[in-house]
């Protein structure tokens, strides 16, 4: 029963992390305008994401535009796009295997096969969590590097957007959820932790000791 609860908790956390990461991919708030220097008072705020950038006017109007050219994007954004799509595909596959392999479902009849599917699902969720960390941390590093670079003009400096923090949270949920799903999916007949017998020694070992005493 404890392992079933661990499986359910791991799957729920992984699903929440997967939904959160899907929102991160669609939100354009990876980079936001830095209010420094002459930009302390401004009439508009710029949001930059993986797929589009948006301009928020002080009047409340928001204008969004998809990037015109993929080849014109910087290398970190190209890599972030590829890793993002790969992580979403892995999460989708892991979610399917997790639903098939969790103990409270009857999609697969063999308990050993269900345990293996659940373990593979947990590993895939963990891999997706690591893949998510790469573009989020890479983007954050680029933003911080340009912010403190004196050769970058103040209008071109950006700050960490809310989508990055949501990405870190989604990655943590996937890592924790995948680990719990893997730990709670032991195959039948294999204990979740090693057990040690504290009773009398086995007959074979006792017989061997008696033979040693006879020779002495």
Secondary structure by P-SEA (a helix, b strand, c coil): caaaaaaaaaaaaaaaaaaaaaaaaacccccccccccccccccbbbbbcccbbbbbccccbbbbbcccccccccaaaaaaaaaaaaaaaaaaaaaaaaaaccccccccccaaaaaaaaaaaaaaaaaaaaaaaaaaaaaaaaaaaaaacccccccccccccaaaaaaaaaaaaaaaaaaaaaaaccccccccbbbbbcccccaaaaaaaaaaaaac
